[in-house]
Amino acid sequence: MEKWKHRIAQFVRFGLLEAWSCAFAVGIFIGLAASSVIPLPIPRYDALLVYGIVLTAIFWGLRLETGREVLAILGFHIVGLVFELFKVHMGSWSYPEDAWTKIGGVPLYSGFMYAAVGSYVVRAWKLFDLGLSGYRPLATGIVAALIYVNFLTHHWLPDARLLLAVAMVIVTWGGWVYFTVGKVRYRMPLALSFVLIGFFLWVAENISTLLGAWRYPHQINAWAMVHPSKFGAWALLVTVSFVLVAVWKHPRQVGAVADHSGGDPGDDATAARSDEPSEAARP
């Protein structure tokens, strides 16, 4: 019974840490929901741009994000906008509402969707005190780059995402991500973490399209669930985000495993044992 109580308490702690890691994304969702029901004096997409800027300033002002972290997240915003310009031009999805701050059919606020993903990865890395073992930065980075390129070139060339997914599993085989909940250090396969994050991003995408953040071609006349294949696409795109943050982190933090004593690691099959590498890996 004591073990079950401990596991339930750990699960709750894990959920709270995840929620706190998603704080910026939750703020964006609140803005999307509020702007869909509250009359606005300016076009909705423009109001969301202002809202995103203010939200970022609040996070920085409250020290929820450091200046360096804000700059990293801004990088995600810019990369996301470039990606959006291309995909909207190719007709992958659209932003049907009018706006003053629209370029090539893409409202500038859309970059905050990618900034939210970047914020999650950065905050989770810090809050869970993430550490890595068996991580191959060069091989993983090359496959992640090919994944990103494939998202662009599949409009003309054969879609290689299945082969790239297999390649990512191969290069991350034996790689573990370590994270701390309470006083216990756990681990999971790195590839599995990509899949889990990708699934929840797919869920978030369904909510976002329901709130009118953007529209896929099959959602123009009426909302419909985002195709499950997008789950796999998000899992692949997460690898790109992860590699970018891993490179941004100090080199000594990649491939190292934070060591925390305490708790009862043996009560979970995924808990890290005391014989794991002990070099600190703090954000």
Sequence and secondary structure as in RCSB ss.txt:
>XXXX:A:sequence
MEKWKHRIAQFVRFGLLEAWSCAFAVGIFIGLAASSVIPLPIPRYDALLVYGIVLTAIFWGLRLETGREVLAILG
FHIVGLVFELFKVHMGSWSYPEDAWTKIGGVPLYSGFMYAAVGSYVVRAWKLFDLGLSGYRPLATGIVAALIYVN
FLTHHWLPDARLLLAVAMVIVTWGGWVYFTVGKVRYRMPLALSFVLIGFFLWVAENISTLLGAWRYPHQINAWAM
VHPSKFGAWALLVTVSFVLVAVWKHPRQVGAVADHSGGDPGDDATAARSDEPSEAARP
>XXXX:A:secstr
 HHHHHHHHHHHHHHHHHHHHTHHHHHHHHHHHHHTTS  SS HHHHHHHHHHHHHHHHHHTTSS HHHHHHHHH
HHHHHHHHHHHHHHTTS B  S  SSEETTEEGGGHHHHHHHHHHHHHHHHHTT EEES  HHHHHHHHHHHHHH
HHHTTTS   HHHHHHHHHHHTTT EEEEEETTEEEEEEHHHHHHHHHHHHHHHHHHHHHTTS B GGGSSS   
  THHHHHHHHHHHHHHHHHHHHS GGGTT       S GGGSTTB  TTS       
